[in-house]
Amino acid sequence: MDGRRIATGTRRQYNIKELWDKHREIARQLVLGGTNVTIANAVGCTPQTVSNVRNSPLGQAELQRLHSGRDEETVNIAHRIEEFVPQALSVLEDIITGKMPGAGVALRAKVSSAHLARAGYGEVQKIHSMHAHVTSDDIVRIKERALGAVRETSTVIDVQAS
């Protein structure tokens, strides 16, 4: 049973618990950033059903509840991190200065490098660049190839500028 209606003569019957569970799972995946299509595939419904849940008053209330819980958890984690900072800094200092037993040169170098990078003194990155002359015909061909590649893997709405 997947929560859909059960045909019994002329009356429609729904398994409310399964429907509610499916709606909660849809809301949970919406909060995690899933798209209608990916959620529909995962839950076993249509993208329109996901949209209906997203836009319904009950769906909105569930989304708000889940967002609030996630926000509260994020604040709690941030507070725990703030409380942990002095101890972490002390450990980093001990590693960098060689006071930490077992902290060899490689570990001290790695921690020092990471610390410098956070302060804006990271390693120099090698950047590759190239220069080319591209005509308007080249651009048209590049766009056609890109659209062809995208059409093979997903749905594309091609809008022509007027």
ABEGO torsion letter per residue (X at the ends): XAGBBBBBEABBBBBAAAAAAAAAAAAAAAAAGBBAAAAAAAAGBBAAAAAAAAABAAAAAAAAAAAAAAAAAAAAAAAAAAAAAAAAAAAAAAAAAGABBGBBAAAAAAAAAAAAAAAGABBBBBBBBBBBBBBAAAAAAAAAAAAAAAAAABBBBBBBBX
